[in-house]
Amino acid sequence: MKRDMISRMIGGIDQQFIQEAEDYLEAVGNPAGGRRFRCAGAIHKKIIAAAAVFVCIIVGCLPSAARSLQGYFHDIVRWDGAVTGTEYEAAEQEVKICVSEMIQEKEKLLPVHITFSDMTKAPYSDLSAGEVALGDYRILDVFDHVIMSAEGLQEEIIGKVQDGKVTVMLPFSKEAVAAGSEYRLVIEGIYGIKKADQPLRIRGCWECKFMVE
């Protein structure tokens, strides 16, 4: 199997990774002072190619593999081993986040639109009459300089869930952005808030680009 074919099969991975995987597997098959696997040439190449695909998926396509995972609950454990709460991890495929692609500099607000793909599934089913607040986020410019950031529950950036959707308004300083420039919002968590319950952190990694006019 040719490297360009392997590349197409696993989503366009750089053929350099495939070559490195083949070199690694060849070295494993012939360790110094060890015993080399002996196969017929064609069979040997097929084995190498198949194994290279596997290694490339692991070392080169881990982000793609991670994106296909379903979310899951994760206990928050204190230093002494006590469980102090629960978080929900890997929610990228279950929560969609986007922003308005173009905003006016004078507005000083960035609308962030959050959509839950399945409100019948936990933990989203508990939020049907609840609220969602923004969590950890960063705004970066085209040079990846962080111009704004915050961590934890952003109590002032909050909205009510309606029909599986919510919009929160992210304020930004007029001095922090420049008209005609592109920026990138990176969100690493949101919080589901339900009365009488502890806020639930829903973790993931979402990136949205926007322009300032």
ChimeraX attribute file (.defattr): number of C-alpha atoms within 10 A of each C-alpha:
attribute: neighborCount
match mode: 1-to-1
recipient: residues
	/A:1	12
	/A:2	11
	/A:3	19
	/A:4	13
	/A:5	11
	/A:6	20
	/A:7	18
	/A:8	12
	/A:9	11
	/A:10	16
	/A:11	11
	/A:12	12
	/A:13	18
	/A:14	16
	/A:15	17
	/A:16	12
	/A:17	20
	/A:18	26
	/A:19	15
	/A:20	14
	/A:21	22
	/A:22	22
	/A:23	14
	/A:24	15
	/A:25	17
	/A:26	14
	/A:27	12
	/A:28	14
	/A:29	15
	/A:30	14
	/A:31	10
	/A:32	9
	/A:33	6
	/A:34	9
	/A:35	10
	/A:36	13
	/A:37	10
	/A:38	10
	/A:39	10
	/A:40	7
	/A:41	9
	/A:42	10
	/A:43	11
	/A:44	12
	/A:45	15
	/A:46	13
	/A:47	15
	/A:48	20
	/A:49	21
	/A:50	14
	/A:51	16
	/A:52	23
	/A:53	21
	/A:54	16
	/A:55	19
	/A:56	25
	/A:57	19
	/A:58	13
	/A:59	12
	/A:60	18
	/A:61	17
	/A:62	11
	/A:63	11
	/A:64	13
	/A:65	11
	/A:66	12
	/A:67	15
	/A:68	11
	/A:69	13
	/A:70	12
	/A:71	20
	/A:72	14
	/A:73	13
	/A:74	11
	/A:75	12
	/A:76	13
	/A:77	12
	/A:78	10
	/A:79	7
	/A:80	6
	/A:81	8
	/A:82	10
	/A:83	11
	/A:84	9
	/A:85	14
	/A:86	16
	/A:87	16
	/A:88	20
	/A:89	16
	/A:90	20
	/A:91	21
	/A:92	20
	/A:93	15
	/A:94	17
	/A:95	21
	/A:96	14
	/A:97	18
	/A:98	17
	/A:99	20
	/A:100	13
	/A:101	14
	/A:102	14
	/A:103	17
	/A:104	13
	/A:105	19
	/A:106	11
	/A:107	12
	/A:108	16
	/A:109	16
	/A:110	21
	/A:111	15
	/A:112	18
	/A:113	16
	/A:114	21
	/A:115	18
	/A:116	21
	/A:117	14
	/A:118	13
	/A:119	17
	/A:120	13
	/A:121	11
	/A:122	13
	/A:123	18
	/A:124	19
	/A:125	14
	/A:126	15
	/A:127	21
	/A:128	17
	/A:129	14
	/A:130	16
	/A:131	19
	/A:132	28
	/A:133	24
	/A:134	28
	/A:135	22
	/A:136	18
	/A:137	21
	/A:138	17
	/A:139	22
	/A:140	19
	/A:141	18
	/A:142	10
	/A:143	7
	/A:144	10
	/A:145	11
	/A:146	15
	/A:147	15
	/A:148	15
	/A:149	13
	/A:150	13
	/A:151	12
	/A:152	15
	/A:153	20
	/A:154	17
	/A:155	12
	/A:156	12
	/A:157	16
	/A:158	22
	/A:159	20
	/A:160	18
	/A:161	21
	/A:162	14
	/A:163	11
	/A:164	19
	/A:165	19
	/A:166	19
	/A:167	21
	/A:168	20
	/A:169	18
	/A:170	16
	/A:171	13
	/A:172	16
	/A:173	13
	/A:174	13
	/A:175	9
	/A:176	11
	/A:177	21
	/A:178	14
	/A:179	13
	/A:180	11
	/A:181	12
	/A:182	17
	/A:183	22
	/A:184	17
	/A:185	22
	/A:186	17
	/A:187	21
	/A:188	20
	/A:189	23
	/A:190	26
	/A:191	24
	/A:192	23
	/A:193	22
	/A:194	16
	/A:195	10
	/A:196	6
	/A:197	8
	/A:198	12
	/A:199	19
	/A:200	18
	/A:201	23
	/A:202	26
	/A:203	22
	/A:204	19
	/A:205	15
	/A:206	17
	/A:207	15
	/A:208	16
	/A:209	17
	/A:210	17
	/A:211	18
	/A:212	19
	/A:213	14
